[in-house]
Amino acid sequence: MKLVSVIVLIYDSEKYIAATLESVLTQTYKYIEVLLVDDGSPDKSIEICQQFNDPRIRIIRQQNRGLPGARNAGIRQAKGDYLAFIDGDDLWQRDKLEHHVNHLANSTEVGVSFSRSAFIDEAGKFLGSYQTPKLKGITPSYLMRCNPVGNGSAAVVRREVFAAIAFSPRQYSLDCYFDEQFRYSGGDVDLWLRILLQTKWQIEGIPEALTLYRVHSSGLSAQLDRQLAAGEQLIAKFHTYATQLDRNWEAVMRAYHLRYLARSAIRWKSDAIAIQLMHQAIASYWRIVLESPRQTVMTLIAAYLLLLIPRRLRAHFEVIVGQPTTIFQKVRTRIRIQN
């Protein structure tokens, strides 16, 4: 059997970490080690984790270095053939790892296996929507428009993949895998692009929605500001190795990233921000309307409807309008969420 190293990223997660860890330890695939990376968390997350009496758990402590720094620390100490990641507030379906192990065992050319995801709110309630990107034929050009993996808790990666893209930055004597300059956002996309551009490995998904991704409403403006900055940081880095990509790649990346942020703003009822982001997206690359008409037009309409509809009627409107989208996503996604 292949050992799976599960790297759990812990920072300010005390409200959710018990449920997250429980979803890992109760996986149907049992041959795992669980690396809890305490990234200088200021709360009681680790104390909560220490209440779990399971010999598969190891705790790694370090000063705060952000998400990529925590992931790198976990990768360096992982012993597994496959490495899986989960943030300290997300959840897994019980058979997630079993599906990924089977996928990788049967697809020798695939280096990164990911699942689709379902959105849950802060209380763990299903929000009625999913991430449903394409699963196969993922190219650098597609990655510029959409991150198919979707979030940091969806992927399981072969150890050999990290060996192939390791690098040593000047400030560290140790190998790095995730670029630690992307402290809050953008590091995932950078990693996936380097894998596709610099190695033989493919990135491929499975149709089940096996990851439950928690969406937080607190500090939305700050989150959007950080993600906007991360998007520009990502574009700046691509200037160093974008010669293989489409000549319009910068405008393409910016537009699709802005649309993604607009959809996040809509999810939390920030109509003015969503409208502004959509206008910026179309101004950056107007062909987004032709390349992805359904998502672009629906996002723009949803943003304006949020602005026009009285707040007391929004909940009823969202049930009516959201139902067809949810049904369509369920057709595409094998999902087992209790509504």
N, C-alpha and C positions, 0 to 999 in steps of 0.2 A: 504493500500500500504506500501511496505517496503521502508524505507529511505535509500538512498545510500550516504555515505560520500565519496566525491572525494577529495583525498589528492594530491595536486599539488606541486611538489618539485621545488623550485625556487633557482637557483644559476647561475649567469652569463648567463642569458637566454634572454636578451633583444631583440635579433634578432628574436626570435621565440615565445616568451611567449604570444603575442597577438593572434596568430593563435592557439596556444595550448588551451588557455582559451576559445576562441570562439568555438572550437570543443567540449569543455565540456559543455558550457552553452547552446548550441543548440541541445543537446541530445534529442531524441524523448521521452525518459523517464525523466520526469520533476521533480519527487519528490527526489531532491538531495540537499545536502549542499556542498559547495565548500570551502575547507580549503587550503589557499595558505600559504605554509610554506616557509618563507624567511629565508634561512639558511646562514644569514650574507652575502647576495649577494652584490658584490662591484659595480654593475652597476645600471641601471635604471629600472630593471625588475618590481619592486613593484610599481614604479610611473606609469608605463604603465598599470599595473593591476588595479590601482585605478581609471583609466578612465572608467572602466566598472561599470555601475550603476545597480547592481543586488543584491537584498537583500539576496540571497543565499550565497554570498561570505563572508568569514571571513579570516582575515589575522593573521597569527601566526609568530612572529619574534623571532629569537634566534641567538646567536653567532654560527659561522660555526662549525658544528659537522659532516659534511659529509652526504652521502645519508641515511645510516641507522639511524643516529641521527635525521634527518629531518622526516623520516617516523615514527619513534617512537613518536616524538612530535605530529604529526598529529593524530596518533592512539589514544593517550591519550585524545585528545580533541574531537574526533569524536563522534557523537551521533547516527550514522546510524546503521541499522541492517546488512548492507553489507558495506565493505570498498573497494574502488577502488583507484588505484595509477596511476599517470601519471607524467612523467618527463617533465620539462619545455620546451623541444624542440620537443617532439613527438606530434602526432595527433591521434584522434579517428574518426572512422566512426560515423555518426550521430545516428545510432541505436545500438551502442555497448552495452550500459548499459541495454537497453531493452532486448537484447539477453541473457545477463548474469543473469539478474533478473529472466527471465523465466526458464533458465537452473537450477538455484539454487532452485527455487520454485518447480520444477518437479523432482529434484534429491536430496532427503533429506540426502543421505549419502555423498554427495560431499561438501567439505568445501572450496575448491579453484576452481573457474571456470576461465579458461583462453581462450583467442582467439589466433588463428594464427596471424602472423604479416607479413606485406609487408615492404620492405626496401625502404626508400627514401633518397635522398642526401640532402646536405645543403640548396639547393634551393627548396626543396619539390618535386623534380622530382622522379618519380618511377624508381628504379634501375633495375627492371626486375627480381627480385628474392624475395622469401618468406621464412619464417620459417615454415616448415611443419613437426613438430614432431608428434609422435603418440598422440592420444587424450585420450585413455582409458587404463586401466591396468597398470598405472604408478607405478612402484615399486622403492624401494631404489636402487636396482641394475641398473635399467634403468636411474635413476637420476645421478648415478656415471658416466654414459656415455654421457648423454645429458640432458640439462636443457629444458624441454618441454615448459615451460612458455616463455622462450626466452629473455625477457627483463622486465624492471620494470614498463612498461605501459600496460601490457597485462592482469593482473590478477584482479579478484574481489573476495574478501574473506569474509566469514561469521565472524561476531564479535566473536562468540563462539570459533573459531579457535585460535584467538589471546589470549583469556582468557586461553586456554588450554596449550599454550606454553610460557606464560609469565615467566620471571625470573628477579631477582634483582641483578645486578652485584655489586661488592663491592664499586665501585666509585660513584654509584647513589643510592638515596633512593627511586627512582621511578621504576616502572616496565618497563622492556624493552621487545621487541618482536624480532626485528632485532638485531643481534649481532653487536655492534658498533665498534668492532675491525676490521671488514671488511669495512673499510672506503670508498674504491673506487669500489671494486668488490668482488664477492664471497658470499656476504650476502644473496642473494636470494636463492642460492642453499642450503646454510646452513639452511635457514628457511624451505624450502620445505622438506628437509630430516628430520628435527626435527618433522615436522607435520606428516610425514609418519611413523617415528619410535616411536613417543611418544604419538600419539593420534589415535582416531578411524577414523578420517576424510580422505577422498579420494581427490585426485587432478585429475581433468578431464577437457578436452578442448572441444571447439566447433569448427566446421570446417571453419567458416567464418574468413577471414582475416580482423579483425575489428580494429587492431592497426597498425598505420603507424610509423615505427621505423626509426628515423633519424640517419644516419651514418655520422660521421665527419672524414674528412681526416687530419685535423690539429693535430700535435703532435702524429702521429701514433706510433713512437718508444716509447715515454713516456707511451702511453696507453698500449702497449703490455708489457712493463716492469712492470707496475703496475698490470696488469692482471696475468702475470706469477707469481709475488710475491703473489698475492691473492690466486692463485691456490695452491701454496705450503702451505700457511697459512691455507687453508681449509683442506688440507690433514693432517696437524699437529693437527687441532682440532678434526678430525674424529678419531684419535687415542684414544680419551677419550670415544667414544661410538660406535666403529665400530665392536664390537664383533658379531653382528648379520649379518654382511656383508661378502661377499666372501673374502677368504684369500688373493686373488690377488688384492684387491680393490685399494690399493695405486698405483700400476702400471697402473691399468685400468683408474683410475681418471686422472692421469698425462697424459697418452697417448691421451685420448679423449679431454682433455683440450688443449693440444698442437695442436691437429688437428683443433679444433675450432679456435684457434688463427691464425693458418696458413691460414684458409679460410678468416679471416679478412684481413690478409696481402695481399692475392691475390686480394681481392676486391679493394684494393688501390694500386695495381700494384707493391707491394714490393716483387719481385720475390726471391731475395736472402734470405730475412727473412723467407718467406714461405717455401722454400726448407729446410732451417736449422730446422725450427719447425717440419716439417714432418719427417725428419730424426730422430730427437729426439723422436718423438711420437712412431715411429716404434721400435726404440731401447729400449724404455721404456716397450712396451708391443706389441710384434710382432703379437699377435693374433688379434689385431685390424683389420688386413688385412682380416682375415677369418670371423670375427664377422660382420664387416661392409665393405664389399669389394667395393661396388660401390662408396660410399662417399670417402673412403680412397684412392683408386686408382685414381679416378677423381681429387681429390685435389692434389695428387702428380703430375699427368700429367699436370694439369693446372699450377702448380708452375714452372715446367720445361719449358712449352711452353712460359710462360711469359718471361723467361730468354732467350729463343732462338729466338723468333719472334721480328723483328725490331719494335721499338716503333711506327713508323708511320703506321704500319699495324695492330696494336693491336685492334684498335676500330672495324675495319672490321672483324677481326677474331672473336672477342667476340660476334658480332651479329650472326654470323653463328653458332658458337659452343653453345652459350647461348640459342638459340631458342628452341632446344629440351627440355632442362631443364625447361625453363619457361613454355612450353606447359604442361609438366608432372606435374609441380607444380600447374598449373591452374586446371588440372583435379582433383587434390586432395583438392584444396582449393576453397571455394566460395569467389570470389574476385570481388570488384567493384572499381578498380583503373583506373583513366583516364590516358591513355598512351599519 
